[in-house]
């Protein structure tokens, strides 16, 4: 079977898409990837056995594809046109579309080509739209209708033979939207430990933090990540012991505000901003740290999220300090690999950090539990098998 994945961003470095594609190739499938993004030119390249069809579009088109997909059908036509262009020279047995905003193209493609259609939901996109600053502030909010998005979501979900989600919460939500339970597979954002362990550790990074008790956050700096209360908490933590540091690795719309807050609180000596870093460097930051943070605000999106960073923390033996978002709390509590506190509570954050700082035996126990959970359950080997079984079932149905 030949599988064509469709993505609306540059590839690499999408970790989830790469893991899926390589696992399918290892299982004997041929994988192509249509990547529509603001490339300098359109071309066909090969990467680790994946045939990548790079399609260059303007930055404006690339940036607007997400939020306006349910509003204006031209995005459906852009995606469908590029898939059909590929089919003029090469056919695929399955079209694997990554994320909701690309799903509308299936309404066109189903009338033009014979193939299986797989929808891969990386997140609850409509809920996520309600969290993003760019979609809820002027002028973009004038063009985005959440009610229309909800209608389109239900309409598009019916177009697919199989739906992939990242956790059980998302599975339940999609069943409520009319997707048969038998057609939904949960494939989490688990870690491929084999690849992750191949990343070299930077000795300088380890040395920078060896004399500190380091709290690390890796990911996007957006409004629903709850980083404000963490930064404010560091003021009290600094007064308690300046040997406790906060390491922030990532970037996003909140970066400027967070830097200003750090300056205002006079805690620049205990908060480090490292900016966006490639995956190959993430392991070094985690190995240099003592506690992994998941400080999200509770929203319909974060309550049903599956954070790649969570599994990376656990694999590196970092106890988790997380807010009470439903999916994260469930995992951390069941695996006894961290401590949960109430969302946006600066007071509880400070209290829990000090609790971990003062209790070495607790740190060790939480660390061991997390590593064991990754080894037994939350690793890509388990999830890759689920993905491969989707395609095996489609072949069997043929």
C-alpha positions as CSV (number, residue, x, y, z in Angstrom):
1,X,0.0,0.0,0.0
2,X,1.2,3.5,-0.8
3,X,0.3,6.3,1.6
4,X,0.3,10.0,0.8
5,X,0.4,12.2,3.9
6,X,-0.6,15.9,3.7
7,X,0.8,18.6,5.9
8,X,0.4,22.4,5.8
9,X,3.8,23.2,7.3
10,X,7.5,22.7,6.5
11,X,8.9,19.2,6.9
12,X,11.0,18.3,8.7
13,X,10.8,19.1,11.7
14,X,7.3,17.9,12.6
15,X,8.1,15.1,15.1
16,X,4.7,13.3,15.1
17,X,4.5,13.2,11.3
18,X,8.0,11.9,11.0
19,X,7.5,9.2,13.6
20,X,4.3,8.0,11.8
21,X,5.9,8.1,8.3
22,X,9.1,6.2,9.3
23,X,7.1,3.6,11.2
24,X,4.9,2.9,8.2
25,X,8.0,2.7,6.0
26,X,9.6,0.2,8.5
27,X,6.4,-1.8,8.2
28,X,6.8,-2.1,4.4
29,X,4.6,0.7,3.2
30,X,5.6,3.4,0.7
31,X,5.1,6.9,2.1
32,X,4.9,10.2,0.3
33,X,4.3,13.6,1.9
34,X,2.7,16.6,0.4
35,X,4.1,19.6,2.3
36,X,2.4,23.0,1.5
37,X,4.3,25.9,3.1
38,X,6.2,29.1,2.5
39,X,9.2,27.3,0.8
40,X,11.5,29.3,-1.5
41,X,10.6,26.9,-4.3
42,X,8.5,23.9,-5.1
43,X,10.5,20.7,-5.5
44,X,10.5,16.9,-4.8
45,X,13.1,15.7,-2.3
46,X,13.7,12.5,-0.4
47,X,14.2,12.3,3.4
48,X,14.8,9.1,5.3
49,X,12.8,7.1,2.7
50,X,9.9,9.6,2.5
51,X,9.2,11.2,-0.9
52,X,8.4,14.9,-0.1
53,X,6.5,17.0,-2.5
54,X,7.3,20.5,-1.4
55,X,4.8,23.1,-2.6
56,X,5.7,26.7,-2.2
57,X,2.9,29.1,-1.3
58,X,3.1,32.7,-0.1
59,X,3.6,33.3,3.6
60,X,0.1,35.0,3.6
61,X,-1.5,31.8,2.3
62,X,0.5,29.6,4.7
63,X,-0.4,31.7,7.7
64,X,-4.1,32.0,6.9
65,X,-4.7,28.3,6.0
66,X,-5.5,27.4,9.6
67,X,-8.0,29.8,10.9
68,X,-10.0,30.5,7.7
69,X,-10.3,26.9,6.5
70,X,-13.9,26.6,7.6
71,X,-14.7,30.1,6.4
72,X,-13.4,30.1,2.8
73,X,-13.3,26.9,0.7
74,X,-10.4,28.0,-1.4
75,X,-8.0,26.3,1.0
76,X,-9.8,23.0,0.3
77,X,-9.2,23.6,-3.4
78,X,-5.5,24.5,-2.9
79,X,-4.9,21.2,-1.1
80,X,-7.0,19.1,-3.4
81,X,-5.4,20.6,-6.5
82,X,-1.9,19.7,-5.3
83,X,-3.0,16.1,-4.4
84,X,-4.6,15.7,-7.9
85,X,-1.4,17.1,-9.5
86,X,0.6,14.3,-7.8
87,X,-2.0,11.7,-9.0
88,X,-1.3,12.7,-12.6
89,X,2.0,11.0,-12.3
90,X,1.8,8.7,-9.3
91,X,-1.2,7.1,-7.5
92,X,-1.6,6.4,-3.8
93,X,-3.9,4.0,-2.0
94,X,-4.5,6.2,1.0
95,X,-4.6,9.9,1.8
96,X,-3.6,10.7,5.3
97,X,-4.5,14.3,6.2
98,X,-2.9,15.9,9.2
99,X,-5.2,18.1,11.3
100,X,-8.7,19.4,11.0
101,X,-8.1,22.4,8.9
102,X,-7.0,20.2,5.9
103,X,-10.0,17.8,6.2
104,X,-12.2,19.9,3.8
105,X,-10.1,18.8,0.9
106,X,-11.4,15.3,1.3
107,X,-14.9,16.5,0.1
108,X,-13.3,17.3,-3.3
109,X,-10.9,14.4,-3.5
110,X,-13.4,11.7,-2.7
111,X,-15.2,12.6,-6.0
112,X,-12.0,12.6,-8.0
113,X,-9.9,9.6,-6.8
114,X,-10.4,6.2,-5.3
115,X,-8.5,6.0,-2.0
116,X,-8.8,5.4,1.7
117,X,-9.0,8.6,3.8
118,X,-7.4,8.9,7.2
119,X,-7.9,12.0,9.3
120,X,-5.1,12.6,11.9
121,X,-6.2,15.1,14.6
122,X,-3.2,16.4,16.5
123,X,-5.5,18.5,18.8
124,X,-9.0,19.6,19.3
125,X,-8.6,22.3,16.8
126,X,-11.8,24.2,17.3
127,X,-11.2,24.3,21.1
128,X,-7.6,25.4,20.4
129,X,-8.8,28.3,18.2
130,X,-10.6,29.7,21.3
131,X,-7.3,29.7,23.1
132,X,-5.1,31.3,20.5
133,X,-4.4,35.0,20.7
134,X,-4.3,35.4,16.9
135,X,-7.8,34.0,16.5
136,X,-9.5,35.8,19.3
137,X,-8.1,39.3,18.9
138,X,-8.8,42.1,16.3
139,X,-8.8,41.9,13.3
140,X,-8.8,38.1,12.9
141,X,-11.7,37.5,15.3
142,X,-13.9,39.4,12.8
143,X,-13.4,36.6,10.2
144,X,-13.5,33.5,12.4
145,X,-16.9,31.9,13.3
146,X,-16.6,29.2,16.0
147,X,-20.2,28.0,15.2
148,X,-19.3,27.5,11.6
149,X,-16.1,25.7,12.6
150,X,-18.2,23.3,14.7
151,X,-20.6,22.6,11.8
152,X,-17.7,22.1,9.4
153,X,-16.0,19.8,11.8
154,X,-19.0,17.4,12.0
155,X,-19.4,17.5,8.2
156,X,-15.7,16.8,7.5
157,X,-15.4,14.0,10.1
158,X,-17.9,12.0,8.1
159,X,-15.6,12.0,5.0
160,X,-13.0,9.7,6.6
161,X,-12.6,5.9,6.9
162,X,-10.5,6.2,10.0
163,X,-9.9,9.0,12.6
164,X,-6.7,9.3,14.7
165,X,-6.7,11.2,18.0
166,X,-4.0,11.7,20.7
167,X,-5.9,10.7,23.8
168,X,-9.0,9.1,25.3
169,X,-10.6,12.5,26.0
170,X,-10.4,13.4,22.3
171,X,-11.8,10.0,21.4
172,X,-14.9,10.6,23.5
173,X,-15.4,14.0,22.1
174,X,-15.3,12.7,18.5
175,X,-17.7,9.9,19.3
176,X,-20.1,12.6,20.6
177,X,-19.7,14.3,17.2
178,X,-20.9,11.2,15.4
179,X,-17.7,9.3,14.6
180,X,-18.2,5.5,15.2
181,X,-16.1,4.3,18.1
182,X,-14.7,1.5,15.9
183,X,-13.3,4.0,13.4
184,X,-11.2,6.0,16.0
185,X,-7.7,5.0,17.2
186,X,-5.8,6.7,20.0
187,X,-2.2,7.3,19.0
188,X,-0.5,9.5,21.6
189,X,2.4,11.9,21.2
190,X,4.6,9.4,22.9
191,X,8.4,9.4,22.6
192,X,10.5,7.4,20.2
193,X,13.2,6.6,22.8
194,X,15.5,5.1,20.2
195,X,15.8,8.3,18.3
196,X,15.7,10.6,21.3
197,X,18.6,8.7,23.0
198,X,20.7,9.2,19.9
199,X,20.8,13.0,20.4
200,X,24.2,14.0,21.8
201,X,24.3,15.6,25.2
202,X,26.0,19.1,25.2
203,X,28.4,19.1,28.1
204,X,28.3,22.9,28.3
205,X,24.6,22.9,28.9
206,X,25.0,20.3,31.7
207,X,27.8,22.4,33.3
208,X,25.7,25.6,33.2
209,X,23.0,24.1,35.5
210,X,25.0,21.5,37.6
211,X,25.0,23.8,40.7
212,X,21.3,24.6,40.5
213,X,17.9,23.0,41.1
214,X,16.4,23.6,37.7
215,X,12.8,23.7,36.6
216,X,12.4,23.3,32.9
217,X,9.6,24.1,30.5
218,X,9.8,23.1,26.8
219,X,7.2,24.2,24.3
220,X,5.2,27.1,22.9
221,X,4.8,30.4,24.7
222,X,1.1,31.0,24.1
223,X,-1.7,32.2,26.3
224,X,-3.0,28.9,27.5
225,X,0.4,27.6,28.7
226,X,0.1,29.3,32.1
227,X,3.7,30.6,32.1
228,X,2.8,33.9,33.8
229,X,2.1,32.3,37.2
230,X,5.3,30.3,37.0
231,X,7.3,33.4,36.3
232,X,5.6,35.3,39.2
233,X,6.2,32.4,41.5
234,X,9.9,32.6,40.8
235,X,10.0,35.9,42.7
236,X,9.1,34.1,46.0
237,X,11.2,31.1,45.0
238,X,14.3,33.3,44.5
239,X,13.7,34.8,48.0
240,X,13.6,31.2,49.4
241,X,16.7,30.0,47.6
242,X,18.4,31.6,44.5
243,X,19.9,28.2,43.6
244,X,16.5,27.3,42.1
245,X,16.4,28.3,38.4
246,X,13.7,28.4,35.8
247,X,14.7,27.3,32.3
248,X,12.3,28.2,29.5
249,X,13.0,26.6,26.1
250,X,10.7,27.7,23.3
251,X,9.1,30.7,21.7
252,X,5.7,32.2,20.9
253,X,3.4,35.2,21.2
254,X,3.9,35.5,25.0
255,X,7.7,35.8,24.8
256,X,7.9,39.6,25.0
257,X,5.4,39.9,27.8
258,X,7.2,37.2,29.8
259,X,10.6,38.8,29.4
260,X,9.1,42.1,30.6
261,X,7.6,40.4,33.6
262,X,11.0,38.8,34.5
263,X,12.6,42.2,34.3
264,X,9.9,43.9,36.3
265,X,10.2,41.3,39.1
266,X,14.0,41.6,39.1
267,X,14.5,37.8,38.6
268,X,16.6,37.8,35.5
269,X,19.3,36.0,37.3
270,X,17.1,33.0,38.0
271,X,15.1,32.8,34.8
272,X,16.8,31.8,31.5
273,X,15.1,32.2,28.1
274,X,16.7,29.8,25.6
275,X,14.4,30.5,22.6
276,X,13.3,27.9,20.1
277,X,15.7,24.9,19.9
278,X,15.8,22.0,17.5
279,X,14.8,18.6,18.9
280,X,18.4,17.4,18.8
281,X,19.2,19.9,21.6
282,X,16.2,19.2,23.8
283,X,17.7,16.2,25.5
284,X,20.6,18.3,26.8
285,X,18.3,20.7,28.5
286,X,16.3,17.9,30.1
287,X,19.3,16.0,31.3
288,X,20.5,19.3,32.9
289,X,17.2,19.8,34.8
290,X,15.5,18.5,37.9
291,X,11.8,19.0,37.4
292,X,9.6,19.2,34.2
293,X,6.8,21.7,34.1
294,X,3.4,21.4,32.5
295,X,1.7,24.6,33.9
296,X,-1.2,24.8,31.4
297,X,-4.3,26.8,32.1
298,X,-7.5,24.6,32.0
299,X,-9.4,25.0,28.8
300,X,-11.4,22.5,26.7
301,X,-8.2,22.1,24.6
302,X,-5.6,21.6,27.3
303,X,-8.0,19.3,29.3
304,X,-7.7,16.9,26.3
305,X,-4.1,17.5,25.2
306,X,-1.3,15.0,24.8
307,X,1.9,16.8,25.3
308,X,5.1,15.5,23.7
309,X,7.1,17.3,26.3
310,X,5.4,15.3,29.1
311,X,6.8,12.0,27.8
312,X,10.2,13.5,27.2
313,X,10.4,14.7,30.8
314,X,9.4,11.2,32.1
315,X,11.9,9.4,29.9
316,X,14.7,11.7,31.2
317,X,13.7,10.9,34.7
318,X,12.2,14.4,35.5
319,X,9.4,14.4,38.1
320,X,6.4,16.3,36.7
321,X,5.0,19.4,38.2
322,X,1.7,20.0,36.4
323,X,-1.6,21.8,36.7
324,X,-4.8,19.9,37.0
325,X,-5.7,19.7,33.3
326,X,-7.8,16.5,33.0
327,X,-5.6,14.4,30.7
328,X,-2.3,15.4,32.3
329,X,-3.6,14.9,35.8
330,X,-4.9,11.5,34.9
331,X,-1.6,10.3,33.6
332,X,0.6,11.8,36.3
333,X,-1.7,10.5,39.0
334,X,-2.0,7.0,37.6
335,X,1.7,6.6,37.1
336,X,2.7,8.4,40.3
337,X,5.4,10.3,38.4
338,X,4.7,13.9,39.6
339,X,2.7,16.4,41.6
340,X,-0.5,18.2,40.6
341,X,-1.5,21.7,41.6
342,X,-4.5,24.0,40.8
343,X,-4.2,25.9,37.5
344,X,-2.8,29.4,37.7
345,X,-2.1,29.1,41.4
346,X,1.1,30.9,42.1
347,X,0.9,30.0,45.8
348,X,0.5,26.3,45.1
349,X,3.2,26.4,42.5
350,X,5.7,27.8,44.9
351,X,4.7,25.4,47.6
352,X,5.1,22.3,45.4
353,X,8.5,23.5,44.0
354,X,9.8,23.8,47.6
355,X,8.3,20.4,48.5
356,X,10.2,18.8,45.6
357,X,13.4,20.7,46.4
358,X,13.4,19.6,50.0
359,X,12.5,15.9,49.5
360,X,15.2,14.1,47.6
361,X,13.6,10.6,48.2
362,X,10.3,11.8,46.7
363,X,12.2,13.2,43.7
364,X,13.9,9.8,43.1
365,X,10.6,7.9,43.5
366,X,8.7,10.1,41.0
367,X,11.6,9.9,38.6
368,X,11.8,6.1,38.7
369,X,8.0,5.8,38.2
370,X,8.1,8.1,35.2
371,X,10.9,6.2,33.5
372,X,9.2,2.9,34.1
373,X,5.9,4.1,32.6
374,X,7.7,5.2,29.4
375,X,9.4,1.9,29.2
376,X,6.2,-0.1,29.6
377,X,3.4,2.0,28.1
378,X,4.1,5.4,26.7
379,X,6.6,4.8,24.0
380,X,6.4,5.0,20.3
381,X,6.8,1.3,19.8
382,X,3.3,0.8,21.3
383,X,1.7,3.6,19.3
384,X,3.4,2.7,16.0
385,X,1.8,-0.8,16.2
386,X,-1.7,0.9,16.5
387,X,-0.9,3.0,13.5
388,X,0.2,0.1,11.4
389,X,-2.9,-1.9,12.4
390,X,-5.1,0.9,11.0
391,X,-3.6,0.3,7.6
392,X,-3.6,-3.5,7.9
393,X,-7.4,-3.3,8.6
394,X,-7.9,-1.1,5.5
395,X,-6.0,-3.6,3.4
396,X,-8.0,-6.5,4.8
397,X,-11.3,-4.6,4.0
398,X,-10.1,-4.3,0.4
